[in-house]
Amino acid sequence: MPDDTSLISPSLEEVLGDELTQLAEAGLRRTLKSVRQRRAGTVLIDGERIADFASNDYLGLAADPRLARAAAAVLESEGTGAGAARLISGNHPIHEALEKELAAFKHCARALMFGSGYMVNVGVIPALVGEQDVVYSDALNHASLIDGCRLSKATLRVFAHADLGALEAQLQADAGQFRRSLIVVEGVFSMDGDMFPLAGLVPLAKRYGAWTYVDDAHGTGVMGERGRGAIEHHDVLGKVDVVVGTLGKALGTMGAYVAGSARLIEFLLNRARSFVFTTGTPPAMAAATLEAMRIADTESWRRTTVRERAARLRLRLQQGGLNIPGQPDGHIIPVHIGDPVRTMQIAGDMRRRGFLLGGVRPPTVPAGTSRLRISVSAMHPRELVDALAANLLDALSQGGKRT
Ligand SMILES: Cc1ncc(COP(=O)(O)O)c(C=O)c1O
C-alpha cells in the first residue's frame, strides 16, 4: 500500500462517475426508456400510447400476430434455445430452411445467419481481410462496420460519403500495394437515409480488382420492387460479392445474415468468429422470420405504403422550409439540428406532443451533426404523418423550449 495517497488510483466507481458527468454535461448521456406493446405504429411508454417514428419496424411486422403464432408453434415443439453453437449441436433444420430463403431472396447461392447485424460485420470483415490488405470504408458507415474494419487490422481508407470519385482516387493510389482490397458500404445509410450509388460501385470495384461488401440493414424489405433492398433498386442483384441484411428491422424479428457464393459461405462458417463461437439463434425466431418473409413478399402494399408516407412527410417538411436530404421517398428522414442538447430538447418536446422520434448524437453521428431521425412505417396513417409534420415544424420554431 503506497504511503502517498495521491498515488492510489481512483476507484472504478469514481472514474465512471466522472465520465458519466462529462457525458451529461456535453449533452451526450443516454438513458433507457421502457417501451411496451408495439401496435400499429404506436408504442406504450409510461402508460401513454404514442406514435412511434423511432423504430426500424418499417413494414409493421414486429408485432404482427402471425409472426408470434409462427414462433409460438416452434417454441412449443422445440423449446427456447438452440442449445449450442450451430457447428456443435445447435443447427436446426429451420435455420437452414431460412438461410435457403434468404439466399434466394438476395439472388445468391447461399446465406448464413448470425445473432445480429453487429455480429455479422465484426465477424465477416476480419475473416476476409487482414494485415496485408486494405479496406475502403464509406465515411458514414455504421459503427459495426467500422469496428469490423478495425478488428481486421487491414489498412483502413475512409472515403467521402457515397463519393465514387473519391473512392476511385484511393483505389488508384493504392494499386498493386495490397494483397486484397475490400470496399465496405451501406445500401441505405442508417442515419442519413440516402443510398450508396451501387450501380457505379460494381464496375468500379471490378476495374480495380476489389471485392464489394454491401450492408443493407435498412433497405432490405423496403427498397426495390420486391423488397430485396438497395441491390434490387440499383439493379445489382447477384453482382455484389458480400451481401449483408438484418432481420430485426423491416422483417420484425432479430438476427442478420450474409449472402454470397457457396464458397464464401462455406469459408465464413469456418472462419467468422462471431458465427463459430456463439450459440445459434432460437429456432422459433427463424420460424417467425420465415413468416415475416412470406408476408413481406405477398403484402407488397406495406412497401408501397412506407414509400408513399415517407414521400408525404418529406414533402410536408420541405413545404415548411426544412432541407431534407436523401431520395424523395426515403423512409429514414434526418432533420439536422447540430447541437446535441437542442436535439434532445426538440425530441423531448415531440415526445410530449405524442410523437417518439430518434434523437441521434455523437458517436452515432459525427460531432456537430446531431439530428432527429424520423423513420416511417407502413402502419402510419396519412393523418398521423401530417400531424407529425405540423407538430415538428411548430416545435422547431419554438426551439424545443415548450414544456
Ligand atoms: C448498417 C447497419 N448495420 C448493422 C446494424 C446492426 O444490426 P443489428 O441491430 O441486427 O445488430 C445496424 C443497426 O442499426 C445498421 O444500421
The ligand as a MOL file (V3000), in Angstrom:
LIG
                    3D

  0  0  0     0  0            999 V3000
M  V30 BEGIN CTAB
M  V30 COUNTS 16 16 0 0 0
M  V30 BEGIN ATOM
M  V30 1 C -25.9860 -0.5160 -41.3350 0
M  V30 2 C -26.2110 -1.3250 -40.1020 0
M  V30 3 N -25.5770 -2.4880 -39.9690 0
M  V30 4 C -25.7550 -3.2630 -38.8920 0
M  V30 5 C -26.5900 -2.8800 -37.8800 0
M  V30 6 C -26.7460 -3.7510 -36.6710 0
M  V30 7 O -27.7940 -4.6190 -36.8350 0
M  V30 8 P -28.3640 -5.4050 -35.5720 0
M  V30 9 O -29.2870 -4.4710 -34.8830 0
M  V30 10 O -29.0160 -6.6070 -36.1450 0
M  V30 11 O -27.1750 -5.7390 -34.7310 0
M  V30 12 C -27.2930 -1.6860 -37.9800 0
M  V30 13 C -28.2230 -1.3240 -36.8920 0
M  V30 14 O -28.6250 -0.3170 -36.5960 0
M  V30 15 C -27.0860 -0.8800 -39.1130 0
M  V30 16 O -27.7080 0.2830 -39.2150 0
M  V30 END ATOM
M  V30 BEGIN BOND
M  V30 1 1 1 2
M  V30 2 1 2 3
M  V30 3 2 2 15
M  V30 4 2 3 4
M  V30 5 1 4 5
M  V30 6 1 5 6
M  V30 7 2 5 12
M  V30 8 1 6 7
M  V30 9 1 7 8
M  V30 10 2 8 9
M  V30 11 1 8 10
M  V30 12 1 8 11
M  V30 13 1 12 13
M  V30 14 1 12 15
M  V30 15 2 13 14
M  V30 16 1 15 16
M  V30 END BOND
M  V30 END CTAB
M  END
